[in-house]
Amino acid sequence: MQPLRNPRATPEQLIIVTDDDPGAVLIRGSAGSGKTSTALLRLSYLSSYWMRRNKRLGLNTPVQVLVLTFNRTLAGYVEQLARIQVPKDENLHLEISTVAAWAKSVSNFTGEVLENVDRDRILKSLIRQSRIPLDERFLISEVDYLLGRFLPLDIDKYLTAERTGRGVRPRVDSQMRQRILDEIVRPYTLHKNQNTLFDWNDLSLAAMTAPRRSYEVVIADEAQDFSNNQVRAIMSHLAQEYSLTFVTDTAQRIYPRYVNFAEAGVPRFRRTHHLKSNYRNTKEIAAFAQGVVAGLQIDEDGSLPNPEAARHSGKKPVVLAGRFSQQMDWIVDYLSSGEVDLATENVGFLMVNGGGWFDDVRSRLTRAGLKFTELQQRRSWPLGTEPIALTTFHSAKGLEFDHVIIPGLREKFLTSSDGVEHESVLTLRRLFAMGVGRAKKTLTLGYKPEEASDLLQFFQSGTYEEVRL
């Protein structure tokens, strides 16, 4: 990919970057507001601050600094930028990791962790045995939510606690919650214990009781997708005095977790900063993203896309209507036409699912002689000259591209009989808006009319141009 740019602080960001009083700080803002850039600039400033502080106090141990992200791709991106921002120094120990890999490291766990596909297979078997009349995918996400929210000894709190962040559909009353606990969660826990199996939540629990690492500086990016137990693990490894920064936007939450900072043991935030300007998207891209999530209820830590906050204008997003092969013909011609400067700009192909979903894209780009790389689940940031990247929506979180292309939209929703949106609908809308928000200059989408995604109903008239192929 094109070399990463070293971010410079805007006046809005500078106030946040130089806030060096010890304690916990929350940074929130919408897509494009510069949250990750602000976090990295803050990392550089705080690292220098704590090294000067320790030198002044005559402390000879290196400053322990931890940067956590949610997925491996973003961790690689952040690490590449952090190494530019924070030069090596014998008085500083910098650790950059995903929260899951970090929990595995601090707990000194050497065994195998259940991959999500294997965990889901166990849960699906229990769900089928239970005959609970709720969608399988929803129940798996509900189990993920409650296990990550509560400590094992407090699991019964699920029966009466408000299910914050889980939507109103499907309805999960007290009787249904009891069944979920008795027929899925407890059998799942028993199965793991009997077969000496561990999932990622178990590592967070193990990290809580591991020897303290005593980090003076911790920055957790995309923290809206952390679980309570992951945050509890972080809190258990802070130094006596520390600078702790959470960067969050709950409007971009794409996992079935919902961190409650107070519930997870975070002291009252010393200060909350709100980034309001949109430095990434054009007004037109922000307006399109706004339509996708219009009407969604968000809490005070979330920010919906706002075209008025964008700093510049551009072309309206283009929506291609035709067969996938026709979409790719148009896209390849567009990339080869000179409208996109592949020598200085980058392009992100985003799809909800990876694997075979990218086969046709790979084939077409290869035939056209367009160089590309793949980002999903990649821990190190690619430093080649490829101007085009293929990635899933999940792996694109926190990244940005000059041009974003999303072909083959065909995702369907689970619907409720009373017309109220199912939690899966809300999650997919947030995920899609997050992906759209990766675009800096242009956005291109495509769908096959007879297999169109249910997402199209949220495309607001006037915010895009349709091209019939």
SVG drawing of the C-alpha trace seen along z (x, -y; Angstrom):
<svg xmlns="http://www.w3.org/2000/svg" viewBox="-47 -25 65 59">
<polyline fill="none" stroke="black" stroke-width="0.4" points="0.0,0.0 1.0,-3.6 3.3,-4.8 1.4,-5.9 1.3,-9.6 2.6,-11.0 -0.5,-12.8 -0.2,-16.4 -2.4,-17.7 -5.2,-20.1 -6.1,-22.8 -9.1,-20.7 -6.8,-17.6 -4.0,-19.6 -6.1,-20.3 -6.7,-16.5 -3.1,-15.4 -1.6,-17.6 -4.0,-16.7 -1.4,-15.1 -2.9,-15.0 -2.9,-11.3 -6.2,-9.5 -8.8,-8.1 -9.8,-10.1 -12.5,-9.3 -12.2,-10.5 -15.3,-10.2 -16.2,-11.2 -17.8,-10.0 -16.1,-8.3 -13.5,-10.6 -13.1,-12.8 -9.5,-11.7 -9.9,-9.6 -7.1,-7.2 -4.8,-10.0 -5.5,-11.8 -4.8,-8.6 -1.4,-8.2 -0.4,-11.8 -1.5,-11.4 0.6,-8.3 3.7,-10.2 3.1,-13.1 2.3,-11.0 5.3,-8.7 7.6,-11.7 5.8,-13.2 6.1,-10.0 9.8,-9.5 10.5,-13.1 8.5,-12.5 10.3,-9.3 13.7,-11.0 12.7,-13.9 11.7,-11.5 14.9,-9.4 13.0,-6.3 15.3,-4.0 12.7,-1.5 11.4,-2.0 8.0,-3.6 5.5,-0.8 3.2,-1.8 0.3,0.3 -1.7,-0.4 -4.7,1.9 -7.0,2.2 -9.7,4.7 -8.6,6.4 -5.2,7.6 -5.4,5.4 -5.9,2.2 -3.1,3.3 -0.7,3.6 -1.7,0.2 -1.4,-1.5 2.0,0.2 3.4,-1.1 2.3,-4.6 3.3,-4.3 6.8,-3.4 7.0,-6.6 5.5,-8.7 7.4,-7.1 11.2,-6.5 12.9,-3.7 14.2,-4.6 15.7,-2.4 13.6,-4.3 10.4,-3.3 8.8,0.1 6.0,-0.1 3.6,2.8 1.0,2.8 -1.5,5.6 -5.1,6.6 -6.9,6.9 -7.4,10.6 -3.7,11.3 -2.6,9.1 -4.8,11.0 -3.3,14.3 0.2,12.9 -0.3,11.4 -2.0,14.6 0.9,16.7 -1.6,19.0 0.2,21.6 -2.7,23.8 -5.1,23.6 -8.0,21.1 -11.3,22.0 -11.6,20.3 -14.9,18.6 -16.0,21.2 -15.4,24.0 -17.0,22.1 -20.0,21.4 -20.3,25.1 -20.6,26.0 -23.1,23.3 -25.2,24.2 -25.5,27.8 -26.7,26.6 -29.1,24.1 -30.7,26.8 -31.1,29.1 -32.7,26.2 -35.3,25.5 -35.4,21.9 -37.5,20.1 -35.0,17.4 -32.6,17.1 -29.4,19.1 -27.1,16.1 -28.9,13.9 -28.5,16.4 -24.8,16.8 -24.4,13.1 -26.4,12.9 -24.2,15.5 -21.1,13.6 -22.6,10.4 -23.5,11.8 -20.4,13.8 -18.3,10.8 -20.3,8.4 -20.5,10.4 -18.0,12.1 -18.6,15.8 -19.8,15.4 -22.2,12.6 -23.7,14.3 -27.2,14.4 -27.2,10.6 -28.1,11.2 -31.6,12.2 -32.5,8.7 -29.9,6.3 -31.0,3.9 -29.7,5.4 -28.1,2.1 -27.1,1.9 -29.0,5.1 -32.0,3.5 -35.7,4.2 -36.1,7.1 -36.2,9.9 -37.8,9.5 -35.9,11.4 -38.0,11.5 -37.0,12.9 -38.2,16.4 -36.2,16.4 -33.1,15.2 -33.4,18.0 -33.6,20.5 -30.6,19.0 -28.6,19.4 -29.8,22.9 -29.9,24.4 -27.0,22.7 -24.6,20.8 -24.2,23.3 -24.0,26.4 -21.4,24.5 -19.3,23.7 -19.6,27.3 -18.5,28.6 -15.5,26.3 -14.5,27.4 -14.9,31.1 -12.9,30.9 -10.3,28.4 -11.3,25.8 -10.8,22.1 -12.4,19.2 -11.2,15.6 -13.4,14.5 -11.6,17.0 -8.3,15.3 -9.7,12.0 -10.7,13.5 -7.3,15.1 -5.6,11.8 -7.4,10.2 -5.5,12.4 -2.1,12.5 0.9,10.7 0.4,6.9 2.3,5.4 2.0,1.8 1.4,-0.2 1.8,-4.0 0.3,-4.8 -2.6,-2.8 -4.5,-3.7 -7.4,-1.6 -8.7,-2.4 -12.2,-1.4 -13.1,-0.6 -16.8,-0.5 -16.2,3.1 -14.4,4.2 -16.3,6.2 -16.6,5.4 -14.2,8.3 -11.6,7.0 -11.7,3.6 -11.6,5.2 -8.4,7.0 -6.9,3.7 -7.7,2.1 -6.0,4.8 -2.6,4.0 -2.4,0.3 0.4,-1.3 -0.4,-3.2 -0.4,-6.4 -1.4,-6.2 -2.7,-7.9 -5.5,-5.8 -7.3,-6.7 -10.3,-5.1 -11.2,-6.0 -14.8,-5.2 -17.8,-5.8 -20.8,-3.5 -22.5,-4.4 -19.8,-2.3 -20.2,0.7 -20.2,3.8 -19.8,6.6 -22.4,7.9 -20.5,6.4 -21.4,3.3 -18.8,1.9 -20.1,0.1 -17.1,-1.6 -18.4,-2.2 -19.6,1.4 -16.2,2.6 -14.4,0.7 -13.2,-2.4 -13.1,-5.4 -15.1,-8.4 -13.5,-9.9 -11.3,-12.9 -12.3,-14.5 -14.3,-13.6 -13.2,-15.0 -15.5,-15.2 -14.1,-15.4 -16.7,-17.1 -15.0,-17.9 -14.9,-15.3 -11.5,-15.5 -11.9,-12.3 -15.2,-12.2 -16.6,-14.6 -19.9,-16.2 -21.5,-13.9 -20.1,-10.7 -21.1,-11.8 -24.6,-12.6 -24.9,-9.1 -23.6,-7.5 -26.0,-9.6 -29.0,-8.2 -27.9,-4.6 -28.1,-5.1 -30.8,-7.7 -33.2,-7.0 -30.8,-4.7 -30.8,-5.4 -27.3,-6.1 -26.0,-7.0 -23.9,-9.9 -20.7,-8.2 -21.9,-7.8 -21.9,-10.3 -24.0,-9.9 -22.4,-11.0 -22.9,-14.7 -22.3,-16.2 -22.1,-19.7 -19.0,-18.6 -17.2,-17.6 -14.5,-20.0 -14.7,-19.6 -17.0,-18.5 -16.8,-16.0 -18.8,-13.7 -21.9,-11.9 -21.5,-8.2 -22.2,-6.0 -24.5,-3.0 -24.1,-0.4 -27.1,1.7 -26.3,4.8 -24.8,8.3 -21.6,8.7 -19.6,9.1 -21.0,5.8 -20.2,4.1 -16.6,5.3 -16.3,4.2 -17.4,0.7 -15.1,0.6 -12.0,1.9 -12.6,-0.7 -13.0,-3.4 -9.7,-2.4 -7.9,-2.3 -9.3,-5.5 -7.0,-7.9 -9.7,-9.3 -8.0,-7.5 -4.3,-8.3 -3.0,-4.9 0.5,-6.3 -0.5,-8.5 -3.9,-7.3 -5.2,-4.0 -8.4,-2.0 -10.2,0.3 -12.5,3.1 -14.8,3.9 -17.1,6.9 -19.1,8.1 -17.6,11.6 -14.1,12.6 -12.8,15.9 -14.4,16.9 -16.3,13.7 -13.2,12.0 -12.3,14.6 -14.0,12.8 -12.5,9.5 -9.0,11.0 -9.4,12.6 -10.6,9.4 -7.9,7.2 -5.2,9.6 -6.5,9.8 -6.5,6.0 -2.9,5.8 -4.0,3.9 -1.8,4.7 -3.5,5.4 -2.8,6.7 -5.1,8.3 -5.6,6.8 -8.1,9.0 -6.6,10.7 -3.2,9.4 -1.0,8.5 1.7,6.5 0.9,3.6 1.9,4.3 4.7,2.0 4.6,2.9 3.6,0.6 0.2,2.1 -2.4,-0.8 -5.4,1.5 -6.4,3.4 -9.0,6.2 -10.6,6.4 -13.7,7.3 -15.7,4.6 -14.6,5.8 -10.9,5.6 -11.3,2.2 -12.4,0.7 -10.2,-2.2 -8.6,-2.4 -9.1,-4.9 -8.8,-4.8 -9.0,-7.6 -11.5,-5.5 -13.8,-2.8 -15.5,-0.2 -18.3,2.1 -19.5,4.5 -22.1,7.2 -24.3,6.0 -26.7,8.9 -27.1,9.0 -30.5,9.9 -32.1,9.1 -33.9,10.9 -37.3,9.2 -39.8,8.9 -43.5,9.4 -44.4,6.1 -42.0,4.1 -39.6,3.3 -36.0,3.7 -34.2,6.8 -30.8,6.4 -29.2,8.0 -30.5,5.1 -29.1,2.5 -25.7,4.2 -25.5,4.5 -26.6,0.9 -23.8,-0.2 -21.3,2.1 -22.2,0.8 -22.1,-2.9 -18.7,-2.2 -17.4,-0.8 -18.8,-3.7 -17.1,-6.0 -13.6,-4.7 -13.9,-6.7 -12.1,-10.0 -12.7,-11.0 -15.1,-8.7 -17.5,-5.8 -18.8,-3.2 -21.3,-0.5 -22.9,2.2 -25.8,4.6 -27.6,7.1 -31.3,6.0 -32.8,9.5 -30.6,10.2 -30.4,6.7 -29.4,6.3 -32.1,5.1 -29.6,2.3 -30.8,0.5 -33.9,-0.6 -31.7,-2.9 -30.1,-4.6 -31.6,-8.1 -32.8,-9.6 -30.7,-12.5 -27.5,-11.3 -26.2,-9.1 -26.2,-8.6 -27.4,-5.3 -25.8,-3.8 -27.9,-1.1 -25.6,1.4"/>
</svg>
